[in-house]
């Protein structure tokens, strides 16, 4: 049987970033079972499209997700990135904590 996923690698990479904004490309690659070069291309696509912003933090990158943006999926244009990540990465506000400040356990 052919292996497949409901989510694209771009969506899965976005979930990785939502869980850990300081994640390294090699960690994304390992999680998604892709090459680092492919992970780099995906992160670059997300940044070029405006869905994430790369910020230097010393020798590392940190990523900020632009959660207010609509999805590119034609059937879900009324949904935002934040709404989908709330389900997939469990990043919604909890017990009055500011949005996006809760870190996920891996």
Backbone torsions as a table, in degrees:
resi	resn	phi	psi	omega
1	UNK	NA	135.7	179.5
2	UNK	-72.1	135.1	176.7
3	UNK	-82.8	140.9	178.4
4	UNK	-154.0	171.9	-177.4
5	UNK	-139.8	150.9	175.2
6	UNK	-72.1	-26.1	-176.4
7	UNK	-105.0	143.3	175.3
8	UNK	-74.2	165.7	175.9
9	UNK	-64.5	-28.9	176.3
10	UNK	-65.9	-43.2	178.0
11	UNK	-65.5	-41.5	-180.0
12	UNK	-66.7	-37.6	176.5
13	UNK	-65.7	-39.8	178.0
14	UNK	-62.3	-38.0	176.3
15	UNK	-64.2	-42.5	177.0
16	UNK	-58.3	-45.0	-179.2
17	UNK	-67.0	-38.4	178.6
18	UNK	-62.7	-37.5	-179.9
19	UNK	-74.2	-32.3	-178.8
20	UNK	-147.9	94.7	-178.5
21	UNK	-61.5	-15.1	178.2
22	UNK	-101.1	14.8	-177.1
23	UNK	-61.4	144.4	177.9
24	UNK	-90.5	154.7	179.9
25	UNK	-56.9	-39.0	-179.1
26	UNK	-65.6	-30.1	177.1
27	UNK	-72.9	-38.6	175.1
28	UNK	-62.0	-47.1	-179.4
29	UNK	-58.6	-44.9	-179.2
30	UNK	-65.6	-41.8	180.0
31	UNK	-63.5	-40.8	-177.1
32	UNK	-89.8	-5.3	-177.6
33	UNK	58.4	50.7	177.1
34	UNK	-131.5	172.7	178.2
35	UNK	-78.3	159.6	176.2
36	UNK	-62.5	-35.1	178.8
37	UNK	-62.8	-41.6	177.3
38	UNK	-66.9	-41.5	177.1
39	UNK	-60.3	-42.7	177.9
40	UNK	-59.1	-45.5	179.7
41	UNK	-61.9	-40.5	179.5
42	UNK	-65.6	-47.2	-179.8
43	UNK	-63.8	-39.3	176.9
44	UNK	-63.2	-43.1	177.0
45	UNK	-60.4	-44.4	179.7
46	UNK	-62.7	-39.3	179.5
47	UNK	-70.5	-44.5	179.6
48	UNK	-62.4	-35.8	179.4
49	UNK	-78.6	-8.4	177.5
50	UNK	89.0	5.1	-178.3
51	UNK	-78.5	-24.9	174.0
52	UNK	-134.4	156.2	175.0
53	UNK	-121.0	126.4	177.2
54	UNK	-87.7	133.2	176.9
55	UNK	-129.8	134.5	177.7
56	UNK	-75.1	136.3	176.4
57	UNK	-134.1	85.7	-173.1
58	UNK	70.2	-122.9	179.7
59	UNK	-93.0	0.6	-176.3
60	UNK	-114.7	165.9	171.7
61	UNK	-101.1	145.9	168.2
62	UNK	-120.5	149.4	-176.3
63	UNK	-118.4	141.5	174.7
64	UNK	-120.3	125.5	-179.8
65	UNK	-86.7	132.9	176.1
66	UNK	-85.7	83.2	-170.0
67	UNK	-68.3	-20.0	-176.9
68	UNK	-78.4	-13.7	-175.8
69	UNK	-71.0	147.1	176.7
70	UNK	-74.2	157.2	175.6
71	UNK	-70.6	154.9	177.8
72	UNK	-84.4	-9.4	-179.3
73	UNK	-68.1	120.0	-176.2
74	UNK	-58.6	-33.2	-177.6
75	UNK	-81.4	-7.6	-177.3
76	UNK	-129.8	31.2	-176.1
77	UNK	-61.4	-24.6	-179.7
78	UNK	-78.2	-7.0	179.6
79	UNK	-95.8	148.1	177.1
80	UNK	-101.4	165.6	176.1
81	UNK	-57.3	-42.5	-178.9
82	UNK	-59.1	-42.2	-178.9
83	UNK	-63.7	-39.7	179.7
84	UNK	-72.1	-42.8	179.0
85	UNK	-64.5	-29.1	177.6
86	UNK	-60.4	-34.2	179.2
87	UNK	-83.3	-47.5	-173.0
88	UNK	-78.1	-37.2	-174.9
89	UNK	-114.1	0.0	179.2
90	UNK	52.6	53.6	-175.8
91	UNK	-108.0	11.0	-179.6
92	UNK	-69.0	158.4	177.5
93	UNK	-60.1	135.9	178.0
94	UNK	-128.8	138.0	174.0
95	UNK	45.7	43.5	174.4
96	UNK	79.4	3.4	177.9
97	UNK	-73.0	147.4	-179.6
98	UNK	-59.4	144.2	-178.2
99	UNK	-56.0	130.7	175.0
100	UNK	82.9	3.5	-178.5
101	UNK	-93.5	-16.6	-179.8
102	UNK	-78.6	126.1	178.0
103	UNK	-91.6	146.3	-178.7
104	UNK	-89.7	148.4	171.1
105	UNK	-82.3	138.9	-179.6
106	UNK	-85.1	NA	NA
